[in-house]
Structures are given as C-alpha cells and as structure tokens.
Amino acid sequence: MLFCKCLSAHNGSVAYAYPLGKIVVDGDLSDWPKDAVKYKIAISPSDTRPRDDSDFSGYFQLGYDLGNQSLYVAFTITDDDFVEDTSKNVRWNSQDGLEVSIDARHLLSGSGVASFMYSRTLHTINNAFYDPFASKAGWDMMEVAMTRRGNTRIYEWRMHLGNELAAGKSIGFDFHVYDKDSDGSITWSAWGKGKSKYMNPNSLGDIIFLPAGKELSTVSGQLSWSQPQAVKLPDVIRFISLDNPPFWTTAAVDSLGNYTIAVPPGKYQLALPDPYYKSNGQVYATAQKVPITIIAQSGRKTVAPAFRISSAPVPDLIPDKGVLFNFSASSASQIDHFIETYQAYYGIPGVSLALIKDGRLIYHKTYGVSNTMTGEKVNDNTLFEAASITKPVFAFAVERLADRGVIDLDKPLYEYLPYKDIEYDERYKLMTARHVLTHRTGFPNWRWMNNDGKLDLKFTPGTAYNYSGEGFEYLKMVVEKITGKKVEQVLHEEVIEPIGLYHTFFSKNDSLQWMAAYGHYDKLPNKNDLPETPGMAYSMYTEAKVFTRFMLYLLERQGLKPETYDAIMSKHSDYPPEDKTHNPKDIAYMGMSLQIRETPFGKTFSHGGNNGDFTCRFEVYKDLKMGYAIFTNSNTSDVLLENLHRFLVEGKDVKP
C-alpha cells in the first residue's frame, strides 16, 4: 500500500486514495495500513471554535477497493465532552455527529451532492434531486461503525460508489464533524473551507483515486493581475486533464498568487472556475486569449506558465441617463444586452422582466433557463417565487377589507383572534393590522431565527420598526377568522379578480407544479418544494408581465379610497441606521407594506423579495409613470436588482 503526503487544493483540500487490502467496517482500525496518511480536520467555520485540541480535534484516513467499488474512510476524533441525544426531537445540532458529503460524478459542468448525517440516533440524507447518482443515494450504499475509547471516537465508513469509482478519476468529498458540549455550545469543523457542503459541490475537496505505486508530478505556478493592483486574487485554479476527461482537480492559491499541487502525469489545461471573477464590487473577465496548458511528468517538478487576469474590470453598462426616457427598438436591444450580460457576470440562470411607461406595459421579455441541469428555457408561462412581494399583494386585500369596514386596521388583533403562540406576553394585545402592514408588531422576522425557536416580542407593538413575516401570518389567520373564508379565496375576490392578476398562485396545485421555475444556489437548482399552504409573507408565484397589472393598479390609485392610498404612500417608519439594504443617498422609509423612496425623479413605491434561491423586485416612479418588475431564480441576482433602477431610470448621474 502506497500513500503520499497531503497537499492543499480545491477548497483547500485534496487527498489521494490508493488501493487497500481487506477492511472490516467495525470501528477497529487495526486492519488499516500503519503508514496511511492522516488528513487533519483543520477548518472550523462555525462562530464558536474549539477551545483546544482536547475539546475537539481529529483526522481521517482513506483508501479504496475496486473489487467492491467502495471508498473507505476512517475518522479519529478527540472530544473531551461527548453528547448524545436519544430523544425523539434529536436534531443535527443537538448532539455530536458527523455529516459526510459526496459529489461522486464530479463534473466540470456541475453535478450534485449526496450528504449523509450520522450519529447513533440520527440517520438523514440530503440528496441533489437533479443528479442521477446523488438523487438515488441511500443508506444502502453505506456501511458505518462508530466506537468510543475514552475521549477518542472512531467512525469507519464504507461508501459504495459503483462505476463512479475508478483509478485515475476524482470525486468531490468533504464533511462536517459536529461537537456538542454540555454547556449547550456547538461547533462544527471540516476538512476544507466552504459553506453548505450538503448541497454545494464547490465547497468540497477532491479525492483522487490512484493505482498502487502511481508516482505523481508536482506542479507549481503563479496567478497574477495583468497590471499590479491591490485587489484580492481568486483563491483556486483548476487543473483539467486533457488525456483523461473524468479527472480534474483544483489547487489552492495563496494571497501572493502562488500554488502547488501534485497531480498524475499527463497534459492539463489551467482555468479558473468561472469566466468572471468578483472582487471589491468589481467584475473581471478571467478567460485566457490563448489556453494555458502544461505537461506534468512523473516524479518531476513542473513550473506552469504565468496565469494573468485582465486588471481592467468589465463594463458596468450603466448609462448617464436611464434608457426608459427615450424607449425605442434600440432601447430594447440595450435592455436585453444589459440583462444577459449581468446574467453572465453573476451566474443568474433565469429572468422575467417587464417595464411600464406612461402608465402602460411597454416591454416584456424572459431570459435564460428555468433549470440549469435540464436547460429548459424560461418562457411567458414560467412562474417565479415572488418571496416577500407577496406582502404588498396581501396587504392590498386587507386594505380593501378595511375600506368596507370588514376589518379595522387599528383594532387589536387579539379581539378578532387570540394568538396562543404569544399569549404569555400581554403586550401582544396592543398589536393591530396597521402594525403588521408597517412592520411595527415587535415580532422577529421568523421565530426560527431565535435560539429557542419560539415566538416572542422584541419590543412593545407600535413603538419601533422590525421587518417581520410572523406578523403577516398572524394577520392571515385573523382575516380567515373574520371573513369565514380561506385566504386564497379572499385574495381571489379582492386582488386576483378585480385586477386581473391571473397566472398567480399562492400554494401548490397542478398548474403551478407544471409552470414553476426552479430556484438556484450558485447556479445549481434547488428542489422545487412548492408551498403546501399559502404564506402571506412569502409564497406567491407569478411572472413580470402579469404583475405589472398590480403595479399599474396602484399607480392609478384604483380599488381603494383616496385616504387609504395616502396612508399607504406616507411614512410610517424610518429604517434603522444599521439597515444596509437601502440606498443611503436617497430618503427611504416604510409606508404601508411598500418601501417609499424620495429620489431626484420623484417618489417611488416598491418592494423586493428574497427567499434565497429566488430574488425579485418591483419599483414604480409615481411622477414619471415608469417602472419595472423583475423576477429571478437565483441567489446571485442582488447586483442586477440593485443596478436595474439606475440603468432604466436614474443613470450614473442621478439627475432628473
């Protein structure tokens, strides 16, 4: 059995697996080679860190057996405070445990992770639904044994990888080891850097399967800017085998741009993971005019040619004056170019865009794909999760009810419906519908954000501002109680029907299942778990073209009393100074379920939405009678959404 030393790569970690003899998975490592390399568990991404090595430390060893197509991994953990949760409420963070993540196909184009959480009382799996291997991965492919000897804990795993295990191939691999202590604190440590390992293959290290006796080549090189500048360099560079396409790996780049990696002999192309690199708010093109290749020779050191990145940021495309003022066919082309370029810059799979001017819809277009793995195109029927844009739509229904006297916006909600979840705090009896619509309830955004997961009041209702989805869920229950109708029926009667906001849904149904886009994290599709029940803070699905009907309805002040519109558009709360999501150069505040901005172009009303894998925004310039709605199926769309109002209306100068 031959093993070689660990070298840093990918997320900072790469390991080399060689054939093993017969291994029995029993938690006893006496049948492992005595010289098996120990790879240190070295990264602690949690807020809490281990006190010292006795509190938590560890390493792992690995090898493979082609006969049973299995990867073997043995973890040795030192932990002076072992905690085991045997209750029915056992969770990942309630005890010590180990979560192993595998990207078995390890495709350059993107493949999925199967993640296995293991403890004596908890066995769970996270599967990338879109990946042929990961989606079918189950505990039947795993054999695990765990033993304890004093403060030392051994986890021994056999992972059956089938045809994905082959000499000369690489796979993605990493893990989190969870250390729960008796004082209630929990830390988690990993082999390499990177978050969300259970779902993000880019956060995994590499395992390279090598034949027995295979001698490697050491390659070193440097990454640099074409001109000196004080901008952080990318921290990884890829080695893509030109002789053996299933094999690629990634070397870590230090702060000076240097890297070193051991690879099997052969010809490689060097490339960065993405065609565009983001740093300090700038975007840089990384593609090389002439591909950089090297030949790595067995047992020898190779110095790679310099890899230089253009020091000039790519254009931001923001004009001096917004393109909506003189909209024409050429403007449409300019808009398309802007959206498609930002999609490329920031890895945004799909977009639905609609523009209004002079009080009417003037442009609508969809871009990109609904699912990066299937390549299915976004079209006019594709529906996007609108996230918090649900709130102003529900608010409009409540305001319609208030105009007819069905609900009093200033009557305490408990008088309509007591709320058992918060009844222990008498202050909740001060809460009104107006407090909900202006985010002055005192509730947290969501109770699960509290350490104990319970609903509480952060302040007395009506005395301060705190953005809260919990308030909208309470108000939903109140509306259902006083109307005697399900909230979706109320929405249909008060919003969908009068405005014509068809092609809009709030919970799972056959139509939505067929038309819903997939959300994406870092260009990888998330499972399309549609809401079983309507959530008035988050669950609406719609698309840009039809949503402009709602925007125009508000612009034309239809469907509500004039004094109600005056209340909607007036200031109810200033944003707290620590709120960094709003543009500091403009006066901005919370109206009634709408954000109001006072710009050089007059007042705007707007709302955004962000459920992680979907982000969206709409904004209407009241005096200009211009506006836009944009929906995206990505977690990387923030810069596009932040710059769209500048591109369309305000320009670089922000002058009327």
Secondary structure, 3 states (H helix, E strand, C coil): CCCCCCECECCCCEEEECECCCCCCCCCHHHCCCCCCCEECCECCCCCCCCCCCCCEEEEEEEEECCCCEEEEEEEEECCCCCCCCCCCCCCCCCCEEEEEEECCCCCCCCCCEEEEECCCCEEEEECCCCCCHHHCCHHHEEEEEEEECCEEEEEEEEECHHHCCCCCEEEEEEEEEEECCCCCEEEEECCCCCCCCCCHHHCEEEEECCCCCCCEEEEEEEEECCCCCCCCCCEEEEEECCCCCCEEEEECCCCCEEEEEECCEEEEEECCCCEEEECCEEEECCCCCCEEEEECCCCEEECCCEEECCCCCCCCCCCCCCCCCCCHHHHHHHHHHHHHHHHHHCCCEEEEEEEECCEEEEEEEEEECCCCCCCECCCCCEEECHHHHHHHHHHHHHHHHHCCCCCCCCEHHHCCCCHHHCCCHHHHHCEHHHHHCCCCCCCCCHHHCCCCCCCCCCCCCCCCCCCCHHHHHHHHHHHHHHCCCHHHHHHHHHHHHHCCCCCECCCCHHHHHHECCCEECCEECCCCCCCCCCCCCCCEECHHHHHHHHHHHHCCCCCCHHHHHHHCCCCEECCCCCCCCCCCCEEEECCCCEEEEECCEEEEEEEEECCCCEEEEEEECCCCEEEEEEECCCCCHHHHHHHHHHHHHCCCCCC
